[in-house]
Amino acid sequence: MLGLLGLGLRAGKVIVGVDGVRTGLRAGKCALVVVAADASPRALEKVVRLAEGRGVPRVVGPGSAEIGQRLGRPPVMVVGVRDPDLARGIRAAGNKSAVGTED
């Protein structure tokens, strides 16, 4: 999952951070939201409710420090994925991780 997010960032197909993801959700530009496992209640309230209201699926990723490190940033609580194909790949990677397979 983290590898795909990194590729998406380099390709300009992801949005990083709570404010950016909220803006992307409102504009209908997010196909998926990745939420850090340790995201703050405030971040969850701001993003998850909006994603649910817009019908955008979400997956729980690793911790915010790990996501941020992989993306070359400080801790990241949420990432919005713009590209539907990338979103499908991340969801598939998330499902494999859930059963013990590496991403």
C-alpha positions as CSV (number, residue, x, y, z in Angstrom):
1,M,0.0,0.0,0.0
2,L,2.7,2.5,0.9
3,G,4.7,1.8,-2.3
4,L,1.6,2.5,-4.3
5,L,0.9,5.7,-2.4
6,G,4.5,6.8,-3.0
7,L,4.1,6.2,-6.8
8,G,0.9,8.0,-6.7
9,L,2.4,11.0,-5.0
10,R,5.2,11.2,-7.6
11,A,2.6,11.0,-10.4
12,G,0.5,13.7,-8.8
13,K,-2.4,11.3,-8.2
14,V,-2.7,11.6,-4.5
15,I,-3.7,14.4,-2.1
16,V,-1.9,14.6,1.2
17,G,-3.3,16.0,4.5
18,V,-6.7,16.7,6.0
19,D,-7.4,20.0,4.4
20,G,-6.3,18.9,0.9
21,V,-8.3,15.7,1.1
22,R,-11.4,17.6,2.3
23,T,-11.1,19.9,-0.6
24,G,-10.7,17.0,-3.0
25,L,-13.7,15.2,-1.6
26,R,-15.9,18.3,-1.9
27,A,-14.7,18.7,-5.5
28,G,-15.4,15.0,-6.3
29,K,-11.8,14.3,-7.0
30,C,-11.1,11.4,-4.6
31,A,-11.7,7.8,-5.5
32,L,-10.4,6.5,-2.2
33,V,-9.3,7.8,1.2
34,V,-6.5,6.2,3.2
35,V,-6.7,6.9,6.9
36,A,-3.8,6.3,9.2
37,A,-4.4,3.7,11.9
38,D,-3.6,6.4,14.5
39,A,-5.4,9.3,13.0
40,S,-6.8,11.8,15.5
41,P,-10.5,11.9,16.3
42,R,-10.6,15.4,14.7
43,A,-9.1,14.2,11.5
44,L,-11.5,11.3,11.4
45,E,-14.4,13.6,12.1
46,K,-13.4,16.0,9.3
47,V,-12.6,13.5,6.6
48,V,-14.4,10.2,7.3
49,R,-17.8,11.7,7.6
50,L,-17.4,13.7,4.4
51,A,-16.0,10.6,2.5
52,E,-19.0,8.5,3.7
53,G,-21.4,11.3,2.7
54,R,-19.8,11.4,-0.8
55,G,-19.7,7.6,-1.1
56,V,-16.0,7.5,-1.3
57,P,-14.5,4.3,0.2
58,R,-11.8,4.3,2.8
59,V,-9.1,2.0,4.0
60,V,-7.1,2.0,7.2
61,G,-3.4,2.2,6.5
62,P,-0.4,2.0,8.8
63,G,0.4,4.7,11.3
64,S,0.7,8.4,10.4
65,A,4.5,8.4,11.0
66,E,5.0,5.5,8.7
67,I,2.9,7.0,5.9
68,G,4.6,10.4,6.3
69,Q,8.0,8.8,6.2
70,R,7.2,6.8,3.0
71,L,5.9,10.0,1.4
72,G,8.9,12.1,2.5
73,R,6.8,14.3,4.9
74,P,6.0,14.7,8.5
75,P,3.3,12.4,9.9
76,V,0.3,12.1,7.5
77,M,-3.1,11.2,8.9
78,V,-5.0,11.0,5.6
79,V,-4.3,10.6,1.9
80,G,-6.8,11.0,-0.9
81,V,-6.3,9.0,-4.0
82,R,-7.5,10.7,-7.2
83,D,-7.0,7.9,-9.8
84,P,-9.6,5.1,-9.8
85,D,-7.1,2.5,-11.0
86,L,-4.6,3.4,-8.3
87,A,-7.4,3.3,-5.7
88,R,-8.3,-0.2,-6.8
89,G,-4.7,-1.3,-6.5
90,I,-4.4,0.2,-3.0
91,R,-7.6,-1.4,-1.9
92,A,-6.4,-4.8,-3.2
93,A,-3.0,-4.2,-1.4
94,G,-4.9,-3.4,1.8
95,N,-6.9,-6.6,1.6
96,K,-3.8,-8.6,1.1
97,S,-2.1,-6.9,4.1
98,A,-5.2,-7.8,6.2
99,V,-4.5,-11.5,5.6
100,G,-0.8,-11.3,6.2
101,T,0.6,-10.7,2.7
102,E,3.0,-7.9,2.2
103,D,2.1,-4.9,0.1
